[in-house]
Structures are given as C-alpha cells and as structure tokens.
Amino acid sequence: MTSPEQLIQGFRRFHEQHFTRDDALYRQLVARGQNPGIMVVACCDARVDPAIVLDCAPGDLFVIRNVANLVPPSESRAGHHGTSAALEFGVCNLGVQHIIVLGHARCGGIRTLLESGGTANPNSFVDDWMHLAEKARAEVERDMPDASQEDKAQSCEQRAILISLQNLTTFPWVRARVENGTLALHGWYFDIQHGQLLQYRAAAGAFEAL
C-alpha cells in the first residue's frame, strides 16, 4: 500500500523532471492554458487511471472519474451534479472533440449492482448512484440467466457503457455538437485481466479489440 511519504517522493521526482530541468511542457501549458481535444469519463478504480493506461502526457486529456464511469441523464432539478458540470465545462468551455466512456473489467460498482439485485439501499450513496445502470443489470439477468457471475459482470460493465453513451445525448449541447459533426462519442472497455482495449462498434453491435 502506498504511503503519503511515497507520494511526496514521487512529487520530488516529478518536480525534478519538469521544473528544474530544461523542460518546456509546463511553461507551454501555463502560457496557453489547457486545450485537450479528448474528454474521458473513467472509473475512480485505482487500477484504471486513463492517463496511465493510455500513456498520455499532462494536458492531453480532460478526465472525469466517478464510480463505474457512469454518465447520468440531463436533469433540470436542483442539486449538486459533479459529473454533469464537468461534462458541460469540457464540451462548452474547452470544446473537446471526442468523449470516451472508458469502462473496465472487474468493476466494483457493477458488482455491487449485481449483488444488490437492483434494489438500492436508500442509505447508500453508491447504491443510489449505481441505479443509473439498473437497465444494464436487468438486461443481463433477462438475457443471460444461466451465465456465470464473471460473464454477467463483464456484460453488465459493457452495457453500462452504452447507457452512458445514450445519456450523453440527453444533454442538448452534446447532442447538437454530435449532430453537426464537431463532437464524437466513443465507448471503450479496458480488460485489465488480459491487457486488452476494446471499442464498441455500432455496426457489429459488439465490443471489438482495437
């Protein structure tokens, strides 16, 4: 388990690399501001940091992370909507051209949903949040009643990505940009067990290896 002291040592190495040598990266990022072309909606699972998995440099990605990489539908009611606010900032303020919903294998949030049977615990923030993917769980139980729990989990993880892609289009400023061709939506799935990256292909109706 990583300790705070290890993080401090890591920052010192980072500082040495970018701020004490002749490294122009952060000077450029400060001068021009952030200008990422890609937004990634990823899980907060410690094993699937998108910048590491996709080998990106600082400034390359605008990243939103939450439990199970879910995108809620657009809602008009009052409240605190962290994911929706970040989406709005990335799309409307930064003008990203791509949004990738990056799901992954062995997702704890999806397993919680499967184990709960879709019955949310009113005292659990996680259960309430995961109810966003209830349609995926119900479809898996309907379509795969005799499958193993591992197969059900993988299917539910992938179907939840599709729900998030659908929910993205309920935001008018996302839908308008998709329709005029300035924004593209992608569903990716990282198989952390086998080291594979899959992409949803609408024509095939399936996730296929990139």
MITI-755144 format. One record per residue (C-alpha): residue number from 1; chain; x, y, z; residue in three letters. Coordinates in steps of 0.1 Angstrom, whole numbers, plus 5000, padded with zeros to 4 digits. Each point is the difference from the previous one (the first is absolute). Layout:
! MITI-755144
NUM_A_X_Y_Z_ALA
...
! end
This chain:
! MITI-755144
1_A_5000_5000_5000_MET
2_A_5013_5034_4990_THR
3_A_5008_5024_5028_SER
4_A_4998_5039_5000_PRO
5_A_5038_5001_5003_GLU
6_A_5003_4980_4967_GLN
7_A_4977_5026_4983_LEU
8_A_5022_5028_5013_ILE
9_A_5031_4982_4985_GLN
10_A_4981_4996_4968_GLY
11_A_4992_5037_4999_PHE
12_A_5037_5007_5004_ARG
13_A_5009_4979_4970_ARG
14_A_4972_5017_4980_PHE
15_A_5013_5034_5011_HIS
16_A_5035_4990_4990_GLU
17_A_4989_4988_4966_GLN
18_A_4977_5030_4991_HIS
19_A_5011_5030_5020_PHE
20_A_5037_4999_5006_THR
21_A_5012_4988_4966_ARG
22_A_4995_5016_4966_ASP
23_A_4965_4986_4996_ASP
24_A_4976_5023_4981_ALA
25_A_4968_4979_5005_LEU
26_A_4986_5018_5030_TYR
27_A_5012_5034_4988_ARG
28_A_4979_4994_4969_GLN
29_A_4970_4987_5020_LEU
30_A_5001_5030_5022_VAL
31_A_5004_5024_4970_ALA
32_A_4972_4986_4978_ARG
33_A_4977_4985_5026_GLY
34_A_4985_4966_4998_GLN
35_A_4988_4990_4965_ASN
36_A_4993_4963_5000_PRO
37_A_4982_4985_4970_GLY
38_A_4988_4970_5019_ILE
39_A_4978_4995_5031_MET
40_A_5001_4966_5018_VAL
41_A_4972_4989_5024_VAL
42_A_5018_4974_5020_ALA
43_A_4995_4980_5032_CYS
44_A_5017_5011_5033_CYS
45_A_5014_4965_5003_ASP
46_A_5037_5004_5010_ALA
47_A_5010_4975_4973_ARG
48_A_4987_5018_4970_VAL
49_A_5015_5035_4999_ASP
50_A_4993_5010_4964_PRO
51_A_5031_5022_4996_ALA
52_A_5021_4969_5010_ILE
53_A_4980_4974_4980_VAL
54_A_5000_5022_4969_LEU
55_A_5036_5013_5005_ASP
56_A_4991_5036_4999_CYS
57_A_5019_5031_5010_ALA
58_A_4987_5028_5022_PRO
59_A_4976_5022_4981_GLY
60_A_4989_4972_4976_ASP
61_A_4968_4989_5017_LEU
62_A_4971_5017_5018_PHE
63_A_4990_4972_5024_VAL
64_A_4968_4995_5020_ILE
65_A_5002_4971_5025_ARG
66_A_4972_4985_5021_ASN
67_A_4988_4966_5012_VAL
68_A_4995_4977_4969_ALA
69_A_5006_5028_4974_ASN
70_A_4963_5009_4998_LEU
71_A_4985_5029_4983_VAL
72_A_4966_5011_5015_PRO
73_A_4973_5013_4977_PRO
74_A_4995_5037_4998_SER
75_A_4978_5012_5029_GLU
76_A_4985_5034_5006_SER
77_A_4994_4996_5038_ARG
78_A_5021_5018_5025_ALA
79_A_5029_4982_5015_GLY
80_A_5037_4993_4998_HIS
81_A_5009_4984_4967_HIS
82_A_5038_4996_4999_GLY
83_A_5001_4978_4969_THR
84_A_4976_5021_4981_SER
85_A_5018_5032_5009_ALA
86_A_5033_4985_4988_ALA
87_A_4984_4989_4968_LEU
88_A_4987_5035_4994_GLU
89_A_5033_5016_5007_PHE
90_A_5019_4975_4977_GLY
91_A_4975_5003_4971_VAL
92_A_4989_5037_5002_CYS
93_A_5031_5017_5015_ASN
94_A_5029_4979_4987_LEU
95_A_4983_4988_4967_GLY
96_A_5012_4964_5002_VAL
97_A_4995_4981_4967_GLN
98_A_4997_4965_5015_HIS
99_A_4984_4985_5031_ILE
100_A_5011_4965_5009_ILE
101_A_4981_4980_5026_VAL
102_A_5027_4977_5013_LEU
103_A_4986_4970_5019_GLY
104_A_5021_4971_5014_HIS
105_A_4999_4964_5011_ALA
106_A_4995_4990_5037_ARG
107_A_4982_5033_5008_CYS
108_A_4990_5001_5036_GLY
109_A_4970_5023_4994_GLY
110_A_4986_4976_4974_ILE
111_A_5005_4970_5024_ARG
112_A_4982_5019_5027_THR
113_A_4971_5006_4976_LEU
114_A_4998_4963_4991_LEU
115_A_5002_4989_5036_GLU
116_A_4972_5024_5011_SER
117_A_4977_4986_4974_GLY
118_A_4991_5036_4990_GLY
119_A_4985_5008_5034_THR
120_A_5017_5032_5011_ALA
121_A_5008_5006_5036_ASN
122_A_4986_5035_5008_PRO
123_A_5028_5006_5024_ASN
124_A_5028_4993_4975_SER
125_A_5013_5026_4976_PHE
126_A_5016_4972_4980_VAL
127_A_4967_4980_4996_ASP
128_A_4982_5031_4989_ASP
129_A_5026_5009_4975_TRP
130_A_5002_4965_4986_MET
131_A_4963_5000_4994_HIS
132_A_5009_5020_4968_LEU
133_A_5011_4967_4986_ALA
134_A_4970_4980_5011_GLU
135_A_4988_4995_4964_LYS
136_A_5033_4982_4992_ALA
137_A_4997_4977_5030_ARG
138_A_4964_4992_4991_ALA
139_A_5009_4992_4964_GLU
140_A_5028_4977_5011_VAL
141_A_4978_4981_5024_GLU
142_A_4974_4997_4972_ARG
143_A_5024_4990_4972_ASP
144_A_5025_4980_5020_MET
145_A_4982_4982_5028_PRO
146_A_5023_4970_5000_ASP
147_A_5033_5018_4994_ALA
148_A_5028_5001_5026_SER
149_A_5003_5030_5022_GLN
150_A_5032_5010_4982_GLU
151_A_4983_4999_4966_ASP
152_A_4970_5020_5014_LYS
153_A_5023_5025_5016_ALA
154_A_5019_5006_4967_GLN
155_A_4968_5003_4980_SER
156_A_4986_5024_5026_CYS
157_A_5032_5021_4999_GLU
158_A_4998_5003_4963_GLN
159_A_4962_5007_4999_ARG
160_A_5004_5027_5026_ALA
161_A_5024_5018_4976_ILE
162_A_4973_5000_4974_LEU
163_A_4975_5015_5025_ILE
164_A_5025_5028_5007_SER
165_A_5004_5007_4963_LEU
166_A_4962_5002_4997_GLN
167_A_4999_5023_5030_ASN
168_A_5026_5023_4984_LEU
169_A_4976_5008_4972_THR
170_A_4973_5013_5025_THR
171_A_5022_5031_5005_PHE
172_A_4989_5024_4973_PRO
173_A_5035_5015_4996_TRP
174_A_5015_4965_4995_VAL
175_A_4972_4989_4976_ARG
176_A_5003_5032_4979_ALA
177_A_5038_4995_4995_ARG
178_A_4996_4963_4992_VAL
179_A_4974_5009_4974_GLU
180_A_5022_5027_4983_ASN
181_A_5030_4977_5000_GLY
182_A_5022_5020_5025_THR
183_A_4998_4974_5028_LEU
184_A_5004_4962_4998_ALA
185_A_4990_4976_5028_LEU
186_A_5019_4967_5006_HIS
187_A_4995_4970_5023_GLY
188_A_5032_4983_5010_TRP
189_A_5006_4971_5024_TYR
190_A_5033_4991_5017_PHE
191_A_5004_4963_5008_ASP
192_A_5025_5003_5029_ILE
193_A_5003_4963_5003_GLN
194_A_5012_4994_4964_HIS
195_A_5014_5034_4992_GLY
196_A_4976_5007_4971_GLN
197_A_4983_5032_4990_LEU
198_A_4966_4995_4982_LEU
199_A_4978_5025_4982_GLN
200_A_4963_4998_4994_TYR
201_A_4992_4997_4963_ARG
202_A_4964_5010_4993_ALA
203_A_5000_4982_4967_ALA
204_A_5009_4967_5016_ALA
205_A_4980_5007_5032_GLY
206_A_5030_4988_5021_ALA
207_A_5032_5010_5016_PHE
208_A_5031_4991_4979_GLU
209_A_5037_5001_5006_ALA
210_A_5017_5032_4989_LEU
! end
